[in-house]
Amino acid sequence: MKIEMKDGQPVVDAADLASLFDLTVDEVRAKMANAEITSRFETGVGEDAGKFRMTFLHAGRRLRLTCSEDGTVLKTTRIDTGAR
C-alpha cells in the first residue's frame, strides 16, 4: 500500500481503508463525510525525519499507518481502543 501526497497532504485510497476497517468503499466515503471516521497526519522529527504517520479512528478502533517519505506504508497497526 502506498499513500499519495497531493499539495503536501496525504491521500489514502478509500478501498485501502475499507479493507483495513472491514467496510465497503461507499461506507468509508460516507463515514468520512459524516466525520464518523476521523484522521490525523503527523510528520516525523529527529530520528523519524522523512517519515510520516496517519492515524484513523472509527467505532472504537484505531488504525495507524507509518510511512516512508515516498508514501510506502512501512507498518500498519490496528487496535480496539474501547471508545465508541
C-alpha positions in Angstrom: 0.0 0.0 0.0 1.2 3.5 -0.8 -0.1 6.9 0.3 0.0 9.6 -2.4 0.8 13.2 -1.5 -1.0 16.0 -3.2 -0.1 19.6 -2.4 1.6 18.4 0.8 -1.4 16.5 2.0 -1.8 12.7 2.2 -4.4 11.0 0.0 -5.5 7.5 1.1 -7.4 5.3 -1.3 -10.9 4.6 0.1 -10.5 0.9 -1.0 -7.4 0.5 1.2 -9.2 2.0 4.2 -12.3 -0.1 3.5 -10.3 -3.3 3.7 -8.5 -2.3 6.8 -11.7 -1.3 8.6 -13.8 -4.2 7.2 -16.1 -1.7 5.5 -17.2 -1.1 1.9 -15.7 1.8 -0.1 -19.1 3.5 0.0 -19.3 3.1 3.8 -15.8 4.6 4.1 -16.7 7.6 2.0 -20.0 8.2 3.8 -18.4 7.8 7.3 -15.5 10.2 6.4 -18.0 12.8 5.1 -20.0 12.5 8.3 -16.9 12.6 10.5 -17.5 9.0 11.7 -14.0 8.2 10.5 -11.5 10.9 11.6 -7.9 11.2 10.8 -4.7 12.8 11.9 -1.5 13.4 9.9 1.9 13.7 11.6 5.4 14.2 10.2 8.5 12.7 11.8 11.2 14.6 13.5 14.6 13.7 14.8 15.4 10.0 14.0 11.9 9.8 12.3 12.6 12.7 10.0 11.5 11.8 6.4 8.6 9.5 7.7 5.0 10.4 8.4 2.2 8.7 10.2 -1.6 8.7 9.6 -4.0 7.7 12.3 -7.7 6.9 11.6 -10.3 6.5 14.3 -13.6 4.7 13.8 -16.1 2.9 16.1 -13.6 2.3 18.9 -10.8 1.2 16.5 -7.6 2.9 15.8 -5.7 2.3 12.5 -2.2 3.7 12.2 -0.1 3.8 9.1 3.6 4.6 9.4 5.0 5.6 6.0 8.3 6.4 4.4 8.9 9.7 2.7 7.7 8.4 -0.7 4.4 7.2 0.9 5.2 3.5 1.1 3.4 2.0 4.2 6.1 0.6 6.4 3.9 -0.5 9.3 0.2 -0.9 9.9 -1.3 -1.3 13.4 -4.9 -1.8 14.3 -6.2 -1.8 17.9 -9.5 -1.7 19.6 -9.5 1.4 21.8 -12.8 0.5 23.5 -14.1 4.1 23.0 -17.1 4.3 20.8 
